[in-house]
Amino acid sequence: MIGTDTLSKMKVRVGIGTNDFTMSRGSFVYKKDYSYTSTLNFMGKNENGNVTKLKYNDPVKGDDYYFTITEENGDIEVVMTGGNDEINRFWISFAANNTEHIYGCGETYSKFDLKGETVRIWVAEHQNTNRIARKLIRELLGKKPKKILPFKKFESYYAQPTFVSSDKYFVHVFVDDYAEFDFSNASETTLYLQQKPHFVVKKADSFTALSTKMSDLLGHQRKLPDWVYDGAILAVQEGTEAIDRKIAKAEAKGVKIAGIWSQDWCGCRRTKFGYQVMWNWRYDKEDQYTDLPEKIKEWNAKGIRFLGYINPFIALEKDIYEEAKEKGYCVKDKDGNDYQVTITTFPAAMVDFTNPDAYEWYKGLIKNNMIGIGLSGWMADFGEYLPVDCVLYSGEDPYELHNRWPAIWAKLNYEAIKEAGKEDEVFFFTRAGHTETVKYSALMWNGDQHVDWSLEDGIAATIPATLSLAMSGYGMAHSDVGGYTTMKKRLSREKELLLRWEEMNVFTPLYRFHEGNQPTMNVQFDDDDELLTHLEKCTSAHIRLGDYLKELVNENAKNGTPVMRPLFYHYDEPKAYTETLEYLLGRDVLVAPVIDKGATTKQVYLPEDEWVHLYSGREFDGGMVIVDAPIGQPPVFIRKGSDRFDELMSVGK
């Protein structure tokens, strides 16, 4: 446990360094160099009530550094002062419990417990072409299909300088620049920062209380609109006629539809990567969505909402870019031209949110062209791509704004909804994030999962991703049903995967589908009668969970208690702290999704309690159990002592 005594024994090193970032499609190669480093000498401390002051000295340059440690009700704030302006690198090391587990730091996919790892706090594209290519080669050769690359090979859409210990404390560092949290030494934690250290340590007797403290510090998410619990949000593209056909097909099988998500509402772009969106943020009047405003009214009258898509980029070949270019609203390169960022296979311009006029203009596009025609929600994609070598309107260093960019983007979307007076009706979901994202974004989605069974990028990766967000103060997330990234036949969605993903996402706060970037190569929800029957069953189960989910979402908004929680959140058992692929949905539901192709049974770890299997009614007291898990009956257990036991058991009917 970190306390004032522990922090009074910190080891401190300082230095002067430079950064070298190379960005390719949102993925960053980072190199660092130091012209000077020095380990500071501890010179003594002064205690006055709840304030402890530490003095350090640089034995080479002679500069004095001071740390003020303020403790109040067990919570601690640490602020560094002194030194000189040349120093821009700081290493703070303090003792750690070598048996503790570490979680958080934003969103991590391949690992949940970060003990033994070094985490890079730098927002980036999680997927990159090199990793995908290596994976396809491994699969082609039939080598190590379950292999997970070293943790250092992964980047994250959502990077946040916050970590939680199994000892029930969290550390949050007030830093936006590049940082690294080093947990590789079991008995010591080191914070590598490029700003003067300022951090807090907060403790609690339970993880519930700890989550509340974290949310009070970082911000609270909002509730979701009531209509999202009324059925599935189906992904349909290629125009209003296609939407009507698929609605009719689903409804004929009794599927309840809460919404239709059409990411190509503003037009499509066909590339080598697949079927993509034309980033011109008004509805496609010329081709597939000529009557969209009228159709939205028609669908709304049936209780079906319409959702779209937007991101911070603009298509270079369309009229909205011409307006932005004429008004000087785009991020510039060093020659004064609009900076063109390549995404997948094409370049695009990026709106400069440091320009107040550009910020308001883009917000106006959302208010007028999206909310104004009846959209009830959208994917607010990207936010990770701000180049560190661009030129911003404000004159600020883009390196210092890079991590903050996703939060600025989320804030713009939130303000558009608030100013339109639609906070109870309209929401958006994001994939990128940093410290302030939780204040503005109602919901995360886990990003561009591969349409496969892999542990590092496929269906299984969504579980540690969601749980790491939960332990970073972001309590609501979901994934695309079926995944997204499709690459030729070697990486295309098969029927079994879609069925398993559908049944898993029943037990998440939002039930939303995706066709993938290559829709015709992927099995879709309505490809045959078995799929439609399965969808009706899953959607009905999600609807029966609606009141419970709504209660969890409201609890998250009020107290910061995550909707999907790690098992240790309520069970202080050794196995609970290391379980990565199971989760608790609230207090009373345990979910252990089937993530292996062809599996019809599953071994599940149950914490010590009274559990009832949702589908068979078998009762268990805890421990390792094996249960049948045919398609349509994922391993889900209800806590027998729950006040809502009968209601929750009805979900399996």
N, C-alpha and C positions, 0 to 999 in steps of 0.2 A: 504494500500500500504506500502510495506517495504521500508524504507529509512534509511539514516545514523542516523537520530534522533531515529528511532525505535530501530535500532541495538545498539545504545549507551546505551539503557536501558535494554539490555539482562540480563536475570538471568542465572547464570552459576553454575553447580554442577559438581564435579569430584569424581572419585572413583577408587577402585581397585577391579577387578572382574575376575571370571573364567567362561568359557563356558563348557557346556556339550551337545554335539550333538550325537544323535542316528539316524543313517540312515537305512531305510528299503525301498528297491526298489526306491531309489531316493527321498523319502519323509523323512523329518527330524522332529524329536522331539527335541526341544531346551529348555534347562534349563540354568539359569544363577544364579550366586551366588556372593555376594559382601562381602568382608572383611573390606571394608572401603568406606565411602562416606562423602562428605563435601560440603556444600553450600558456595561458595566463596563470599567474601565481595567486593563490588565495591569501589575502592579507588580513582577514578577520571579519567579525560580524558584530553588529550592534542590535540588541533586542529592546524594544520599547512597546510593551503591551502586546497587541496582536500583529505588530509590524517588526519584521526582521530585515536588516540591511546588511548585505554582503559586499565586500570590497575585493576586487581583483586588480592585478597589475600586469601589464605587458612587459616582460623583462627585456625585450629588444627595443621597442619604441618608447617605453616609459609611460604609456598612457594608463590612466586609471579607469576602471569600469565598475559600475555599481548595479546590484540587483536588489530591488525592493520586493520583499515577499510579504503579502498581506493575507492573513488568515481570519476568516469570519465564519463561525458555525461549521467548521471543518472544511470549508471551501477556500481555495487559495488562488491568489492572483500574483503573477510574477512579471515584473517590468525591468528591463535593462536600460540603463542610461550611461552616459560618459563615452570615453573613447574618442576617436576622431573620424571625420567623414570619409577618409580613405578606406576604412575597413568596411567590407561589404559581404563578408562570409563569417558565419557563426556556427560553432558546434557546441551543443549543450548536452552533456551526458549525466544521467543520474541512475542510481541503483534501481533494479527491477526485481520482482519476485520471479525466480527462474522456473516456477511451476505455473505461472499465470498464463492465460490465453489472451490474445489481442485481436480485436475486431474493428471494422470501420474503415476509415480513411477514404470514404466515398463508396464507390461500387467496385467490388472485385469479383471476378468470375471463376478463376481456376482454383482459388483458395478462399476459405472463409477465416480460419484462424491464421493470423499474420505473424505469429511468433516464429522467429527464425528467418524472416524475410526483411528486405528493405523496400519500402513503398515510395514510389515517386509521386509527388503531389504536383501533377501537371496535366491539365485537361487535354485530351487527344482523342483521335479516332480509335476506337477499340479494335476494329478490324483493319488489317492491311494485306496488300496483295502478296507479300512475301510469305506470310504465315499461311494464307489460303493455298498458295502454290505448293508449299512443302507438305501441307496436309493432303492435298490431292495426289501428290506423288507417293506419299506413304500408303494411301488407300489403293492406288493403282498397283503398287508392288505388294500389297497385302501385308505390310509391315506395321506392327504395333498399333492396331486400330484404337486402343484405349490410351495411347500415349498422351501425356500432358507436358507441354513445354515448360521449361523453368519459369518461375514467376516473373523474373526480370524481363522476359520477352513480351509481356503483356502491357498494354496501355489501357487507359480507362476514360470513358466519356465523362465520368463524374468523379472528380478528385477533390477531396476535402481534407483540410488539416485537422482532423478530429479522430481520436481513437478511444476505444473503450476496453477496459480490462475486465477479466473475469473476477477480479477482486472488487468489483463494483465502484469503479471511479472512471471518469473520462478526462481526457486532456484535449483542449481545443487551443490551437495556436492562431493568433491574429496575424495571418500572413497571406498575401496574395501572390507573391513572387514564387518562383520555382522553389521547392523544398523536398527533402527526403526524410522519412522517418525510418530509422534503422533499429529493427528488433532482432537482428541476427545474433547478437550476444544475449544469451538467455538471462544473464544477471545484470544487464545494463541496457538502457534505452538512450539512443542518441538522436537529437533533433538537429538536422542540418538545414540552416536557414540562410536566406540572402537579404533579410531585413533584421533589424535589432529585435531580439526576442521579447515577445509579450504573449503570455499564455495563461490559461486558467486550468486548475485541477478541481473538479467537483466530484463529490462522493455521495453515496446514498446507501440505505440499508437494503434496497431492492432494485431490480432493473426497471421496474415500473416507475419508481420515484426518480431513478437516474434519467430515464427518458424524458420525464417532465422537466427536470432541470436543464437538459440539453435543449429541449424545445423552447423553454423560456429564454435561453441564451440566443439560439440561432433563428427561431421563428417557428410559427405553427402553420401547418397546412390547412387548407379550407376543406369544407365538406364537398362532396360530389352532388350534382343535381339528382333529385329523386328518380328521374326517368331512367338513369343508367342501370337500375336494378330490375328493370322490366323485361329483360331478355338479352339476346345476343346483339352485338354490334358487328354486322357482317361486312366483310371487305368485298366491294364490287367496283369494277372499273369499266371503262369503255362506254360510258354514256348512260343516259336516262332510260333508254330502251332496255339495255342490259340489266339495269337495276330493277325495272318492273318485272322482267322475266324471272329474275332470281328471287325476288320477293314472292311472286306467285308460286314458284316452285317450292320454296321453303314453307310458306303458309299452308300449302296443300297437304303438307306432312305434319301440320300442327306446330311448327316452329314459331315461337314468340320472338319478334324482332324489336329490339329497343332502338336500333339505329342502323344506318348504312354509312360506311366510311368509304369515300371515294377520293383517293389521294390525287387522282388525275382530273379533279373538278375544273382545273384551270388549263387543261390540255396535257398532251402526252409527248414524250420524246423517246424515240426508239433508238437504242444504242447497242453496242456490242455487249454491254453489261446486262441489257434487258429492257423491259418496259418501265420507263421512268417518267417523272413529272416535268412538264414544261413550267419553269419557274416564272410565270407571269401572273401576278396575283389578282386575277379577275376571272369570272367563270367563262368557260370556253363557248362563246356565242356562235363561233363559226362552224363548229363541227359536232362534237358529241353531247354537249350540254346546252343546246340552244334555248331550251325552255326551262332551265334549272330553277329560277325563282318560283315559277308556277308549280313545278313538280314538287318542290320542297313543301309548299303549302298543302298539296295533295297528300304527300306522305305524312306530314304532321297531323293531318285530320284523321289518319289511321293509327296515330300513336307511334309513328316511326320518325325518328330524328335523322338529320343529315349532318355528316361530319366531313371535313376536308383536311387540307394540308397546307403548311407554309414553312418557310425557313428564312434565314437572313440574307440569302443570295437572290440575284435577279438574272434571268436569262438574257444574254447579250443581244439576241436576235429579235427581241420583242419590244413593244411600245413602252412598257413601264420602265425599262432600262433607259430608253431614250429620254424620258422625263427626268429620271435620276441623274443621268449624265449631264443634261443641260443645266440642271440646278446644282451640280457639284455635290451630290449626296453620297457618293461612293468613297470607300477607303481608297487611298492613293498609294502608288509605288513611289520610289525615291525620285523618279523623273517627273512626277506630277500627273501621271496617267492613272486611270482607274485600275486598281490592282486586280488582276485576273487570277482566280484560284481554280485549280483543276480538281474536280470532284468526279470520281470514277473515270469517265472518258471525255469530259468536256469542261471548258473553262466557264466561269461565271463571275460577275461582280458582286461585291459585298457592301451592304449599306453601312454607312459610318454612323453608329449610334452616339458618338460623342458630339455630333452636329445636332443641336437642338431642333433645327428645322427638319432635318432628315428623320430624326426620331419621331417627331409628331406626324410627319408625312406617312411614314411606314405604319404607325399606329392607326392612322386614318384609313389606310388600305384595309386593315383588319376590320375596323368599325363599319366601313361603308361597303366593301366588296365581299365581306364574309358574314359578319353579324347582320349587316344591313339586308342581305338577301335571304336570311333565315338559318344560317349555319348554327348548329347547337354545340359544336365542338370541333377540334382539329388537333392534328399532330404538329407541334412546334418543333421541328426537327433542327438538328445541327446546333451550332454555337461553339464548337471546339476549334474552329479553323482560323481564328484571327492570326495572321502572320506576324511574327515578331519583327520583321523588317519593313513593315508598311508605315505609312505616314497618316496620322489621324488629324481630323479637323481641330481637335482640342489642343494639339501639340503634345499630348501625353505620350509616354513611352509605351508602345504596344506590348512590350514584354510585361510591363506592370499591369496591363489590362487583360492580358490573354486569359488568365484563369477566371477573371471576373466576367468575361464576355457572356457566358451562358446565363449568369444571373441577370445581367442587363437585358438579355433577350427575353428571359422569362418575365421580368418586370414589365417590359413593353406589352407583352401579350396580356398580362394581368390587368394593366391599366386600361387597355382597350375594352375588356369585358366590363370592368368597373365603371368606366365612363359611359358605356352603353346602357348601364343599369340592368345588366343581365347576370349578375353574380350567382343567382340561384338557379339559372337555367342553362348557362353555357360554361364549358370548361375546356382546357387544353392539356395535353400531356407532352412531356419533354424527355429527352434522353441524355442531355449534357447538363453538368451542374458543378457548382462550387459552393462556397460558404453560404451565400444568401439565396440560393435557388429555392430552398425550402419555404422562404417567406412569400414566394410568388407563384410557384408551380404547384398545382393541385395534385399532380400525379406523374410518376415516372413510368416509362416503359424501358425494358432492359436492353433495347438497342437491336442491332441486326444479327440475331442468332442465325446460325446455319440450320438448314432444313435437314438435320440429321440427329443421331443419337450421341454425338461426341460429348465428352466430359468437359472440354475446354471451350466449346463454342455452340453446342447444340442445346437440346431440351434441358439437360441436367444443369447447364451453366446458369440458368435463370434462377435457381434456388439460392446458391451462395450470393449471387448478385443482389437479389432482393433482401436477403438477410443482412448483408453488409451495409446496404442503404439503411435498413432499419436501425442498425447500431451506429449510424452516423447522424441520426436525428430525422431521417426521411422515412416516414412510416407507411407510405403507400406506393406500391409499384405493381406492374403487371408485365406480361410479355405478349408478343404477337402470337396468337394461336397458330401453330404450324411453322413458326419461324419465318425468316425472310431470305437470307442469302442463298442463292441458287446458282450453281456453276456446272453447266453441262449435265450429262446423265449421272456422273459420279457424285454429284451433290444436288439431287433433286428430291422433292418431298414424296415419300411413299405413303400409301393409305394407312398403314399401321401407325406410323409416326403421327399423322394428323389425328387419328382417333385417340391416341394416348395424350397428345397435347390438349385436345378438346376436354378430355375428362380431368386433366390436371388443372386447367384454368377455370373450371367450375369453382374451384376453391381459392379464388383470388378476387380482388375487389372489382375488377372490370373484365368483362368477357368479350374481347375484341379480336377479330381475325385479321389475317394478312394473306394476300394472294402470292406474295413473294415477287422478286424482281424479274422472274421468268414464269409468269402465271401458267402458260401452256405446258410447261415441263413439270409442274407441281400438281398433285392431287388436290382438288378443291372440295369444299364442304358439300356440294350438291352433285358430285360426279355420279353417284348411284343411289339406289334406295337405301342400302345399308348405311351409307354415310348420313343421309337425311334423317333416318330413324335414330341414329346415334346422336345427331345434333339435337333433335327434339328432346331426347332423354336428358342430355347434358344441360340444355338451356332451361328445361323445366326444373332441374335440380338447382341451377343457379338462381332461378327466380324464388324457389322455396327457401333458399339461403338469404334472400334479400333483406329481411328485417334484421337478421343477425349481422350481415355485412354492413348495413347502414349504421347499426349501433357501434360497430368497431370503427368505422370511418369517422363517426362523430366523436368517439372517444379519442381517436388520434388527433382530430382537430382541436379538441379541448385540452388534452393532457399530454399529447405527444406519444401515446402508447401505440406502437406499430400494429398494423392490421395482421401482417404475417410476421411471426416471431420465431427466433431460434428456440430450441427445446430448453436450453438452460435458463431462458427468461423466467420460467416458472418451476424448474426442477434442478436443484443443486446436486447433480449426479455427474461423476467423471465422464461418462459416455455422452451426456448431453452437451458438454463443452466442445466435443470434437465432431459431433454429428453435423454433416454438411448438406445432406440430400433429403432431409425430412424437415418439416416445419409445423409450427402451431398456427392455426388460423384462429386468432383470438385465444381465449383461455381454454376453450372446450372442444376444439377439433384438432386432431393430429393427422397430417397428410404426409404420405410416403409415396410419391408418384412412381409409376413404373417407367424406368428410363433405359431399359435394355430391350433391344429388338427380340421378339419371339418369346419373351418371358410370360408365363401364365401364373407363376407364384412369386412371392417376394418375402425375403427375410426382413423384418422390421424391428427396430429397437423401440420399445415402449418404456417411458419413465415409470417409476413406481407410483401407481394410481389404479383406479378402476376404469378400464376401457372396454367399450363395446364396439365390435366391428360393424361398420355401417350397413353392410349388405347381408351378412350372415346372421348377425345378432350374437355371435360368439363373444364371450366375456374373457378378458385377460387382466392380470394384475400387474404386468410389467415384465421387463426383460426382453430377450430376443425371441421373437415368434415368427413362424412361417404361416402365411395366409394365402389362400387362393386369390388370384388377381387376373381374372379374364378381362378382356376388353369390355369396358363399360362398368367395371367394378374395381376402381383403383383402391389400394390400401388406405382407407380412411377410418378413423376411430373417434368415437364420441366419449367424452369424459362422463362416466356414469353419475358422478356427483353434481353434474351441472343442473342448475335450475331450469335450463332450456333443453334438457335431454330429449324429451318426447318430440319437441319441435325440430331439433336437429336430426333425430333419427328418421324423421319423415322425408328428409332429403334423399334417402336411398330407395324410396318406393318407386 
